[in-house]
Amino acid sequence: MIGHDDFVMGALLEEGLIDTAAVEKARAYALEHGSRPGEGLVALRLIDARTLALVRAQVYECAYVDLNAFNVRFGNSSLLPRPIAESLRAFPLFVCGEVATVGMADPMDLKAVDQLRSILKVDVDPVLCEPAALSNLIERAYALAAGTTPRTEQAEAQGGDQTTGKEPIVAAVNQIIAQGLDLGASDIHIGPDEHELHLRYRVDGTLVGVQGPPVDAHGGIIQRLKVMADLDLTQSRRPQDGKFRFSHQGRDVDVRLSLIPTVCGENAVMRLLSSAASIRGFPELGFPAEQTARFETIIEQPHGMVLVTGPTGSGKTTTLYTALKRLNTADVNIMTIEDPVEIRMPRIRQVQANPAIGMTFASALRSILRQDPDIVFVGEIRDEETARISIQAALTGHLVLSSLHTNDAAGAVPRLRDLGCPAFAINAALLSVIAQRLVRKVCPDCAKPARPESSLLRRFGLEDDPSGLVRGAGCARCSGQGLRGRLGIYEMLEMTPAVRAAVDRGASGVELLNVAVNDGLVTMAQDGVRKARMGLTTLEEVARVVTVLGEETPEARVAA
């Protein structure tokens, strides 16, 4: 008897999606691994899972459900025992009246459909789902829907060695962190209200709420996180901070945990720290080609200071680590002082600031300069002492990389003056300042031409020629947002003779910016508009993060 997958293979061949050689390879794989030929095609990367699922649905004459496009209620896990869901590869997606729509890897398995009908006690409408996505849904739903038990609470209070990884709370915490990594989140927020536990992920700079565990699991989750971060299990009335390492799909990730008591219980925020392997190159960050070449030349100077400016969350640390990775060779000694150390890099001596024991940026920097460094990375210049020591280091034969909180590149100069650095020292030490913001990228799967509002076009001088502008319509790949991923927009202040002369005469940040623009500086707004016209982001995103040259800034309006 011909199996269902034989019809699927025939359809794939007929549509030209695979050839006979692929069929033979898939059959051999299936025979060796005890699977089906279709799964062999996916495992061998001869076809993607979504295409296979769509063709299967067509052959089976049944509906296909993309699980990424629906917010399936995890509470439906209570309708079907987990062993049955896993063995039948099925999960009740929706229940409406006397009909349950059940996602299945094989909706043609009539025995499984009959078994589901008898367990659910309603009529079953089977739909086809991608097997991997379905397995992921089953794992996540049963882990996050599980509440804590007294035995689990006792085991957690005694320590992590008591756990096997299969207890409900352990599984829930593992699933929460794993989902964050799968989503590419930078932070995970677990916040209790009186009757609900909120689980949110910061993805591309925006908090996204998802289904989480029940509120009665909150205590167990917090205890488990404390065990993992080696925190005080008995303390719940003061903030605590810790760190642990989490393994997911062969990847080790450092997680920084912050706990703070609220009126409804302890609020937890986890920062998922990037690894050195995730640091790529300047072009991948969004640096324009000409700016990349100039900046790479600047950071290869033997001494001087390079600053990256912008608000919190604008990607300054990533830019600086990208520079460090490029400079990190065996013949240079690189030392850092950071709070916290976010990315561990081989060969680089990284020092964690700890003001509680007197290890401030300034005191650590003095000690670092006695360690014969070639390159010094100061995580952030926050005070006068750190600013002066950093300038002195740049003037005495060291390359210093650091960050400042200013609105634009030119604003770094008056900020250094405010921190007690004289103009002559700034001119002698400073090589370049990069200012940056992060904008969300248009989803390439649903991008279409767009014309923004006239006021926005007028603001950027595009009312006569809005060509190239796009907007995402929203699709399953971007969760309906029309935006997916982020890239930087930049401006680079170079210390030209005209800029140095302006620094000498005590020019303000606005005056310095005007001088730099006359010398060829491309502002962040101009870089953003260029990227919007390339279809990489939207004009609305650019307007959200930058001020157009000549526009009154929010700070100026407040001062007035």
Backbone torsions as a table, in degrees:
resi	resn	phi	psi	omega
1	MET	NA	134.4	-178.0
2	ILE	-75.7	128.3	179.7
3	GLY	-76.1	163.3	-179.7
4	HIS	-60.2	-37.0	-177.8
5	ASP	-66.1	-23.4	176.5
6	ASP	-66.0	-39.9	176.4
7	PHE	-65.9	-38.2	179.3
8	VAL	-64.3	-44.2	178.6
9	MET	-60.8	-40.4	179.0
10	GLY	-63.0	-40.3	179.9
11	ALA	-67.3	-39.3	178.9
12	LEU	-64.6	-40.7	177.9
13	LEU	-65.6	-42.9	-177.3
14	GLU	-63.9	-35.0	-179.2
15	GLU	-86.4	-0.7	177.1
16	GLY	75.7	19.5	-178.9
17	LEU	-83.1	-22.5	175.2
18	ILE	-142.1	169.0	175.5
19	ASP	-119.0	177.4	-176.3
20	THR	-64.3	-30.9	178.0
21	ALA	-64.3	-38.8	178.4
22	ALA	-65.2	-38.3	178.5
23	VAL	-61.1	-46.2	-179.6
24	GLU	-62.4	-42.0	178.4
25	LYS	-63.3	-41.7	-179.3
26	ALA	-66.2	-39.7	179.6
27	ARG	-66.1	-40.2	178.9
28	ALA	-64.3	-41.6	178.6
29	TYR	-63.1	-44.3	-178.9
30	ALA	-62.7	-40.4	179.8
31	LEU	-66.0	-39.2	-178.2
32	GLU	-72.5	-35.4	-173.8
33	HIS	-106.1	3.3	177.8
34	GLY	67.2	34.0	-179.1
35	SER	-117.7	-168.4	178.3
36	ARG	-99.4	153.3	-178.3
37	PRO	-56.6	-38.4	179.3
38	GLY	-60.0	-42.6	178.1
39	GLU	-65.7	-30.7	175.7
40	GLY	-64.9	-38.4	177.4
41	LEU	-59.8	-42.9	-179.7
42	VAL	-69.2	-44.3	-178.4
43	ALA	-61.9	-35.3	179.7
44	LEU	-87.5	3.2	179.0
45	ARG	59.1	35.2	176.2
46	LEU	-88.2	-15.0	176.1
47	ILE	-159.3	154.3	179.7
48	ASP	-89.4	157.3	-173.2
49	ALA	-61.3	-37.9	-177.8
50	ARG	-65.6	-44.6	179.4
51	THR	-62.2	-43.7	178.6
52	LEU	-60.1	-43.6	-178.9
53	ALA	-63.8	-40.7	179.9
54	LEU	-64.4	-41.2	178.6
55	VAL	-68.3	-40.2	176.6
56	ARG	-58.8	-45.5	-179.5
57	ALA	-60.7	-38.3	178.8
58	GLN	-66.0	-43.8	-179.6
59	VAL	-68.3	-41.4	-177.9
60	TYR	-77.1	-12.9	-176.3
61	GLU	57.5	49.2	177.2
62	CYS	-134.9	167.0	-178.4
63	ALA	-74.9	145.6	173.3
64	TYR	-108.0	134.3	178.9
65	VAL	-119.3	120.7	173.9
66	ASP	-84.3	108.0	-174.5
67	LEU	-64.4	-21.6	177.6
68	ASN	-70.4	-16.2	-175.4
69	ALA	-96.0	-1.2	-176.4
70	PHE	-128.5	148.1	175.8
71	ASN	-98.7	83.8	-176.0
72	VAL	-72.0	135.4	-179.3
73	ARG	-74.7	117.2	-178.4
74	PHE	-65.5	-23.3	179.6
75	GLY	-63.0	-16.7	177.0
76	ASN	-65.2	-12.9	177.7
77	SER	-62.5	-22.6	179.1
78	SER	-70.2	-15.6	-178.5
79	LEU	-81.9	-19.8	-172.9
80	LEU	-138.4	122.8	179.0
81	PRO	-58.3	143.1	-176.0
82	ARG	-58.5	-43.4	179.9
83	PRO	-58.6	-35.5	179.0
84	ILE	-69.7	-43.5	179.3
85	ALA	-59.1	-41.8	-178.0
86	GLU	-72.5	-40.2	-177.6
87	SER	-72.0	-36.2	179.8
88	LEU	-89.6	-7.5	-175.1
89	ARG	50.2	60.3	-175.5
90	ALA	-145.4	150.1	177.5
91	PHE	-150.5	133.4	178.0
92	PRO	-71.1	110.7	-176.3
93	LEU	-80.3	-49.1	-177.5
94	PHE	-140.7	143.9	174.5
95	VAL	-125.0	119.6	-178.7
96	CYS	-130.0	107.6	-178.2
97	GLY	64.0	-121.9	-177.3
98	GLU	-99.9	18.3	-178.9
99	VAL	-128.7	131.0	175.3
100	ALA	-111.6	124.3	173.1
101	THR	-85.8	117.1	-173.6
102	VAL	-114.2	122.7	175.0
103	GLY	-76.6	130.5	-177.3
104	MET	-135.9	147.6	172.9
105	ALA	-73.6	-28.5	179.5
106	ASP	-138.3	87.0	-179.6
107	PRO	-69.6	-6.6	177.1
108	MET	-86.5	-1.4	177.9
109	ASP	-80.5	90.8	-172.6
110	LEU	-67.0	-32.3	177.3
111	LYS	-64.3	-41.1	178.7
112	ALA	-65.0	-39.0	178.7
113	VAL	-63.5	-42.5	178.1
114	ASP	-62.8	-41.3	179.6
115	GLN	-64.1	-41.0	178.6
116	LEU	-65.0	-38.3	-179.5
117	ARG	-63.7	-40.2	-178.8
118	SER	-72.2	-30.9	179.9
119	ILE	-77.8	-44.7	-176.4
120	LEU	-78.0	-19.4	178.9
121	LYS	61.5	28.1	173.7
122	VAL	-141.6	169.6	176.3
123	ASP	-69.8	147.9	-175.7
124	VAL	-115.0	128.2	174.1
125	ASP	-108.8	98.4	-176.6
126	PRO	-77.5	136.5	174.4
127	VAL	-127.2	154.5	-176.2
128	LEU	-90.8	135.2	176.1
129	CYS	-129.2	155.4	175.0
130	GLU	-63.1	129.6	-175.5
131	PRO	-55.1	-43.2	-178.3
132	ALA	-65.4	-43.2	179.1
133	ALA	-65.2	-36.4	178.8
134	LEU	-67.6	-43.4	177.6
135	SER	-61.8	-39.1	178.3
136	ASN	-64.5	-42.3	177.3
137	LEU	-61.6	-45.2	-180.0
138	ILE	-61.0	-46.1	180.0
139	GLU	-60.8	-46.5	-176.3
140	ARG	-69.1	-43.6	-175.8
141	ALA	-64.0	-46.5	-177.7
142	TYR	-72.7	-28.2	177.5
143	ALA	-72.8	-46.9	-174.4
144	LEU	-80.6	-23.4	179.3
145	ALA	-81.8	-11.5	-177.7
146	ALA	-75.5	136.0	174.2
147	GLY	-93.5	174.1	179.3
148	THR	-83.5	158.4	176.8
149	THR	-124.0	155.6	179.4
150	PRO	-55.2	-38.8	-178.8
151	ARG	-65.3	-39.6	179.0
152	THR	-65.3	-43.4	179.7
153	GLU	-59.2	-40.7	-179.7
154	GLN	-66.0	-42.0	179.4
155	ALA	-63.8	-40.7	-179.4
156	GLU	-65.3	-40.0	-178.8
157	ALA	-66.2	-26.3	-178.6
158	GLN	-83.7	-20.4	177.8
159	GLY	133.3	161.9	-174.7
160	GLY	-66.4	-23.1	-177.6
161	ASP	-67.9	-15.3	-179.1
162	GLN	-79.5	-12.7	-172.0
163	THR	-96.8	153.2	178.8
164	THR	-110.6	-7.5	-176.3
165	GLY	94.4	-7.6	-178.9
166	LYS	-106.9	-7.8	176.0
167	GLU	-62.0	149.9	-175.2
168	PRO	-54.6	-46.0	-176.8
169	ILE	-69.7	-41.5	178.2
170	VAL	-60.4	-45.3	179.5
171	ALA	-63.8	-39.0	-179.6
172	ALA	-64.5	-45.6	179.7
173	VAL	-63.4	-45.0	178.4
174	ASN	-59.0	-40.6	-178.3
175	GLN	-69.8	-37.1	178.8
176	ILE	-61.7	-46.3	-178.4
177	ILE	-70.3	-41.5	179.8
178	ALA	-61.7	-39.8	179.0
179	GLN	-64.4	-38.3	176.8
180	GLY	-60.5	-41.9	179.0
181	LEU	-67.6	-39.7	179.0
182	ASP	-64.9	-33.8	-179.8
183	LEU	-80.9	-11.1	-175.3
184	GLY	74.2	29.8	-177.6
185	ALA	-73.8	150.7	174.1
186	SER	-94.7	-26.8	-178.2
187	ASP	-142.3	151.8	175.1
188	ILE	-123.2	126.5	-179.5
189	HIS	-111.4	127.6	175.2
190	ILE	-122.2	105.8	-173.4
191	GLY	-125.8	125.4	-179.5
192	PRO	-88.8	139.1	164.2
193	ASP	-110.0	-176.7	-176.7
194	GLU	-62.8	-38.3	-175.0
195	HIS	-123.2	6.1	-175.0
196	GLU	-150.1	146.6	175.0
197	LEU	-109.0	118.8	-176.2
198	HIS	-94.0	129.8	175.4
199	LEU	-116.8	120.7	-178.0
200	ARG	-134.6	147.2	178.1
201	TYR	-120.2	136.6	173.9
202	ARG	-90.1	108.2	-178.1
203	VAL	-119.0	124.7	-178.1
204	ASP	54.1	37.1	175.7
205	GLY	83.6	-3.3	-177.0
206	THR	-117.5	136.2	177.5
207	LEU	-76.2	128.8	-179.3
208	VAL	-120.9	121.1	178.7
209	GLY	-82.4	139.3	176.6
210	VAL	-133.5	170.2	176.2
211	GLN	-66.3	137.1	179.9
212	GLY	-127.4	-172.9	178.9
213	PRO	-69.0	165.4	175.8
214	PRO	-67.3	158.2	-175.4
215	VAL	-63.1	-28.3	-179.4
216	ASP	-72.7	-5.7	175.3
217	ALA	-89.9	-5.4	-173.7
218	HIS	-57.8	-48.7	-177.9
219	GLY	-59.0	-44.4	179.7
220	GLY	-65.8	-37.5	178.8
221	ILE	-64.5	-45.0	179.5
222	ILE	-63.2	-42.1	178.4
223	GLN	-62.2	-41.7	179.1
224	ARG	-63.1	-42.7	178.6
225	LEU	-63.4	-37.5	177.8
226	LYS	-64.6	-40.0	176.9
227	VAL	-61.2	-46.2	-177.5
228	MET	-63.8	-36.1	-177.4
229	ALA	-95.4	5.7	178.4
230	ASP	57.4	48.5	178.0
231	LEU	-102.3	172.6	-179.2
232	ASP	-73.7	113.1	-177.2
233	LEU	-70.6	-23.2	-175.9
234	THR	-89.2	-8.7	-174.7
235	GLN	-99.9	119.5	177.7
236	SER	-133.0	9.6	-174.9
237	ARG	-111.1	1.9	175.9
238	ARG	-139.8	156.0	179.8
239	PRO	-63.1	148.8	174.5
240	GLN	-137.9	146.4	177.3
241	ASP	-129.0	142.1	178.7
242	GLY	-156.5	-175.3	-175.7
243	LYS	-150.9	146.0	175.4
244	PHE	-151.2	168.2	179.4
245	ARG	-111.8	135.8	-177.2
246	PHE	-123.2	135.5	180.0
247	SER	-105.9	132.2	-179.6
248	HIS	-147.6	118.8	178.4
249	GLN	52.4	46.4	176.8
250	GLY	75.9	10.7	-178.0
251	ARG	-118.4	127.2	176.7
252	ASP	-93.8	128.8	-177.7
253	VAL	-127.7	132.7	173.9
254	ASP	-82.1	134.0	-178.5
255	VAL	-121.8	124.8	176.6
256	ARG	-99.3	124.6	-174.7
257	LEU	-108.7	132.4	174.5
258	SER	-124.7	126.3	177.3
259	LEU	-118.1	138.7	176.7
260	ILE	-143.6	135.1	-179.0
261	PRO	-73.2	138.0	173.7
262	THR	-125.5	176.3	-177.7
263	VAL	-65.9	-20.4	-179.7
264	CYS	-105.5	6.8	-178.8
265	GLY	125.0	-179.3	-175.7
266	GLU	-75.1	129.1	176.4
267	ASN	-93.3	132.4	-178.0
268	ALA	-116.0	135.0	172.0
269	VAL	-129.2	127.0	178.5
270	MET	-112.7	127.4	174.2
271	ARG	-97.7	122.8	178.6
272	LEU	-89.8	109.1	-173.3
273	LEU	-84.2	137.6	179.8
274	SER	-70.7	158.5	175.4
275	SER	-101.2	163.8	178.6
276	ALA	-59.7	-30.6	-179.2
277	ALA	-66.5	-23.4	-178.7
278	SER	-80.9	-11.8	178.7
279	ILE	-80.6	120.7	-177.1
280	ARG	-107.0	-123.7	-177.8
281	GLY	-123.8	173.3	-179.3
282	PHE	-61.3	-40.8	178.9
283	PRO	-59.0	-36.3	180.0
284	GLU	-67.2	-25.2	177.5
285	LEU	-75.9	-20.2	-177.4
286	GLY	113.2	5.6	177.7
287	PHE	-62.7	131.4	172.3
288	PRO	-62.3	152.7	-174.6
289	ALA	-58.6	-45.6	-177.6
290	GLU	-67.3	-34.6	178.6
291	GLN	-70.8	-36.6	178.4
292	THR	-59.7	-47.3	-178.5
293	ALA	-61.6	-43.1	-178.8
294	ARG	-67.9	-42.1	-177.7
295	PHE	-66.9	-39.8	178.4
296	GLU	-63.7	-35.0	176.3
297	THR	-67.1	-40.2	-178.4
298	ILE	-64.9	-45.1	-175.8
299	ILE	-73.8	-7.7	175.4
300	GLU	-89.0	2.2	176.0
301	GLN	-67.6	147.2	-176.8
302	PRO	-71.6	-23.7	-179.9
303	HIS	-154.9	163.2	-177.1
304	GLY	125.7	-179.4	-177.1
305	MET	-123.2	134.5	175.0
306	VAL	-120.9	128.0	-178.3
307	LEU	-117.4	146.1	171.8
308	VAL	-120.9	127.5	-174.6
309	THR	-121.0	160.2	178.9
310	GLY	150.6	168.3	179.2
311	PRO	-74.1	171.9	175.4
312	THR	-58.0	135.2	178.5
313	GLY	83.2	14.7	-179.1
314	SER	-96.1	4.5	175.6
315	GLY	90.4	16.9	-178.5
316	LYS	-60.3	-45.4	-177.0
317	THR	-62.0	-40.3	179.4
318	THR	-62.9	-42.1	178.5
319	THR	-62.3	-44.2	-178.9
320	LEU	-67.0	-39.3	177.7
321	TYR	-67.7	-32.5	175.6
322	THR	-62.5	-41.2	176.5
323	ALA	-65.4	-42.5	179.1
324	LEU	-61.9	-41.3	-179.4
325	LYS	-62.1	-38.2	179.5
326	ARG	-68.8	-34.5	-176.6
327	LEU	-86.3	-10.6	-171.6
328	ASN	-78.7	85.3	176.7
329	THR	-118.8	167.0	-174.2
330	ALA	-67.0	-19.3	-174.5
331	ASP	-96.1	8.8	176.0
332	VAL	-127.0	148.6	177.1
333	ASN	-103.5	111.9	179.7
334	ILE	-108.2	129.9	177.5
335	MET	-129.9	145.4	-177.3
336	THR	-129.6	154.1	167.5
337	ILE	-127.5	119.4	-171.7
338	GLU	-136.4	158.0	175.3
339	ASP	-148.9	92.8	-0.2
340	PRO	-94.1	176.6	170.9
341	VAL	-77.3	108.8	-172.6
342	GLU	-89.7	-35.8	-177.3
343	ILE	-130.6	122.9	178.1
344	ARG	-85.9	131.2	-178.3
345	MET	-126.7	135.7	-179.3
346	PRO	-63.8	147.8	177.8
347	ARG	76.7	-27.2	-178.1
348	ILE	-81.8	131.8	178.0
349	ARG	-87.3	107.9	-174.7
350	GLN	-105.6	127.5	-176.2
351	VAL	-112.9	131.4	178.3
352	GLN	-91.8	122.9	175.8
353	ALA	-66.9	145.3	179.1
354	ASN	-149.8	83.1	-176.6
355	PRO	-58.4	-25.1	-178.4
356	ALA	-61.8	-26.9	179.0
357	ILE	-112.8	17.2	177.6
358	GLY	85.7	5.9	179.0
359	MET	-88.7	75.5	178.1
360	THR	-86.3	172.7	176.5
361	PHE	-58.1	-44.0	-176.6
362	ALA	-67.3	-46.9	-177.8
363	SER	-67.0	-39.9	178.4
364	ALA	-66.6	-36.1	-179.7
365	LEU	-64.8	-38.4	177.1
366	ARG	-60.8	-44.0	-179.1
367	SER	-67.6	-39.5	179.8
368	ILE	-60.2	-38.7	-178.3
369	LEU	-67.4	-13.9	174.8
370	ARG	-93.0	3.9	-179.2
371	GLN	-101.0	18.9	177.7
372	ASP	55.2	52.8	178.8
373	PRO	-83.6	150.8	169.2
374	ASP	-92.9	-39.8	-178.1
375	ILE	-127.5	133.7	179.7
376	VAL	-121.2	129.1	176.5
377	PHE	-111.1	116.1	176.7
378	VAL	-104.1	114.6	-173.5
379	GLY	-49.7	-42.3	179.5
380	GLU	-160.3	137.5	174.1
381	ILE	-90.0	109.4	-172.7
382	ARG	-110.6	-20.5	-172.4
383	ASP	-143.7	172.3	-176.0
384	GLU	-62.2	-43.1	-175.7
385	GLU	-64.1	-44.9	178.6
386	THR	-63.1	-40.3	179.6
387	ALA	-62.1	-46.4	-177.7
388	ARG	-65.7	-42.8	-179.7
389	ILE	-66.0	-38.7	179.0
390	SER	-63.4	-43.5	178.0
391	ILE	-62.4	-44.3	179.5
392	GLN	-61.6	-40.8	178.9
393	ALA	-62.6	-41.0	179.1
394	ALA	-65.9	-29.6	-179.0
395	LEU	-84.5	-11.0	-176.0
396	THR	-114.1	31.6	169.7
397	GLY	97.3	14.6	179.1
398	HIS	-116.7	147.4	170.3
399	LEU	-89.9	120.9	-176.8
400	VAL	-112.4	125.9	174.9
401	LEU	-112.9	134.1	179.8
402	SER	-159.1	-179.6	-179.4
403	SER	-131.3	156.4	177.0
404	LEU	-137.6	154.9	173.9
405	HIS	-96.9	93.5	173.9
406	THR	-136.3	162.5	-175.0
407	ASN	-77.7	-28.9	179.9
408	ASP	-146.8	177.3	-175.7
409	ALA	-66.0	-43.4	-177.8
410	ALA	-64.9	-26.7	-179.5
411	GLY	-66.2	-13.7	179.3
412	ALA	-66.5	-32.4	-176.7
413	VAL	-67.9	-54.3	176.3
414	PRO	-61.6	-29.6	177.1
415	ARG	-65.2	-43.1	176.5
416	LEU	-64.1	-37.3	176.5
417	ARG	-62.4	-41.9	178.4
418	ASP	-62.2	-27.9	179.4
419	LEU	-88.7	14.2	172.2
420	GLY	89.2	12.7	179.4
421	CYS	-92.4	122.0	-179.1
422	PRO	-69.8	156.3	-176.1
423	ALA	-58.8	-41.0	-177.4
424	PHE	-63.9	-35.9	179.4
425	ALA	-70.7	-39.0	177.7
426	ILE	-62.1	-45.6	-179.9
427	ASN	-63.0	-37.5	-177.5
428	ALA	-75.2	-30.3	-173.1
429	ALA	-97.1	-39.2	-169.0
430	LEU	-74.7	126.6	177.5
431	LEU	-96.3	-44.0	-175.3
432	SER	-166.3	155.5	174.5
433	VAL	-130.3	127.6	174.2
434	ILE	-104.1	128.3	169.9
435	ALA	-110.2	144.9	-175.4
436	GLN	-152.1	159.5	171.2
437	ARG	-139.7	161.2	174.9
438	LEU	-108.9	132.8	175.5
439	VAL	-121.0	150.7	178.0
440	ARG	-78.9	143.5	-178.3
441	LYS	-87.7	148.3	174.4
442	VAL	-68.2	134.6	176.7
443	CYS	-64.7	120.7	-177.2
444	PRO	-68.8	-17.4	-177.4
445	ASP	-81.8	-16.6	-178.4
446	CYS	-134.9	18.4	-179.4
447	ALA	-69.2	140.7	175.8
448	LYS	-148.1	155.5	-179.7
449	PRO	-56.4	145.8	-177.9
450	ALA	-145.4	154.9	173.2
451	ARG	-124.3	107.2	179.5
452	PRO	-64.3	174.4	178.9
453	GLU	-60.8	151.0	-177.0
454	SER	-59.2	-37.7	-179.3
455	SER	-63.4	-35.8	179.5
456	LEU	-71.9	-42.1	177.0
457	LEU	-62.2	-40.1	-179.7
458	ARG	-66.2	-38.1	-179.6
459	ARG	-59.2	-37.9	-178.0
460	PHE	-100.5	8.9	177.0
461	GLY	69.8	31.8	-176.6
462	LEU	-114.4	13.3	-175.1
463	GLU	-62.9	-26.0	-179.1
464	ASP	-90.1	-16.9	-176.5
465	ASP	-151.4	82.1	179.9
466	PRO	-89.8	21.9	-175.4
467	SER	-63.4	147.6	175.9
468	GLY	90.3	-12.7	-176.9
469	LEU	-76.9	137.4	-178.3
470	VAL	-133.2	169.6	174.7
471	ARG	-149.8	144.0	177.2
472	GLY	-79.3	131.3	-179.3
473	ALA	-76.5	-21.2	-176.5
474	GLY	100.6	126.3	-179.5
475	CYS	-151.4	-180.0	-178.9
476	ALA	-63.8	-33.5	-176.6
477	ARG	-67.5	-28.0	-179.5
478	CYS	-113.3	18.1	179.6
479	SER	55.0	34.2	176.6
480	GLY	77.7	5.7	-176.1
481	GLN	-84.6	-25.1	-175.0
482	GLY	78.5	-0.3	-178.3
483	LEU	-132.9	138.9	-179.7
484	ARG	-153.3	120.9	-179.1
485	GLY	86.1	171.2	179.7
486	ARG	-137.3	157.5	170.9
487	LEU	-143.9	164.4	-177.4
488	GLY	-93.4	151.3	165.0
489	ILE	-118.9	141.8	-165.3
490	TYR	-136.2	158.9	162.6
491	GLU	-140.2	142.9	-176.4
492	MET	-124.1	116.6	176.4
493	LEU	-88.0	118.6	175.8
494	GLU	-104.1	145.3	-175.5
495	MET	-84.0	74.3	177.6
496	THR	-75.5	165.6	177.3
497	PRO	-54.6	-38.8	-179.8
498	ALA	-67.0	-39.5	178.8
499	VAL	-67.2	-42.4	179.4
500	ARG	-62.9	-37.9	178.2
501	ALA	-64.4	-39.7	178.1
502	ALA	-65.8	-38.5	176.6
503	VAL	-62.6	-43.3	-179.5
504	ASP	-58.9	-38.0	-177.2
505	ARG	-88.9	8.6	175.0
506	GLY	75.4	32.5	-178.3
507	ALA	-62.4	148.7	177.2
508	SER	-73.9	172.6	178.8
509	GLY	-62.0	-39.7	179.3
510	VAL	-65.5	-42.3	178.7
511	GLU	-63.5	-42.0	178.7
512	LEU	-62.3	-40.7	-180.0
513	LEU	-64.0	-42.1	178.3
514	ASN	-62.7	-41.5	177.4
515	VAL	-62.1	-44.4	-178.6
516	ALA	-65.0	-38.8	178.1
517	VAL	-62.9	-40.9	177.3
518	ASN	-64.7	-24.8	177.5
519	ASP	-90.7	5.3	174.2
520	GLY	110.5	4.1	178.8
521	LEU	-64.2	133.0	173.4
522	VAL	-96.9	118.4	-176.1
523	THR	-72.0	164.2	176.2
524	MET	-59.4	-38.9	178.9
525	ALA	-61.5	-43.6	179.3
526	GLN	-66.0	-40.2	177.9
527	ASP	-65.0	-39.3	178.9
528	GLY	-64.6	-42.7	179.1
529	VAL	-63.6	-40.9	178.6
530	ARG	-60.1	-41.8	-179.5
531	LYS	-73.0	-30.9	175.6
532	ALA	-66.3	-39.4	-179.8
533	ARG	-73.8	-16.5	174.2
534	MET	-86.2	-2.1	179.4
535	GLY	81.3	14.0	-177.7
536	LEU	-85.3	-32.0	179.3
537	THR	-144.5	-174.7	-179.9
538	THR	-110.6	157.9	177.5
539	LEU	-64.8	-31.9	177.5
540	GLU	-63.3	-39.4	177.7
541	GLU	-64.7	-41.6	178.8
542	VAL	-63.2	-44.6	-179.6
543	ALA	-63.5	-28.6	-178.5
544	ARG	-67.3	-27.8	-169.8
545	VAL	-118.1	-9.6	-175.4
546	VAL	-129.1	161.1	172.5
547	THR	-109.6	133.8	178.6
548	VAL	-75.7	139.3	180.0
549	LEU	-52.9	127.9	-179.0
550	GLY	96.0	-15.3	178.6
551	GLU	-77.2	145.4	177.6
552	GLU	-73.2	128.9	-178.0
553	THR	-79.1	157.7	175.6
554	PRO	-56.9	-36.5	-179.0
555	GLU	-64.7	-39.9	179.7
556	ALA	-66.4	-38.5	179.9
557	ARG	-65.1	-39.9	178.2
558	VAL	-63.7	-43.0	-179.0
559	ALA	-63.1	-35.7	-179.7
560	ALA	-70.5	NA	NA
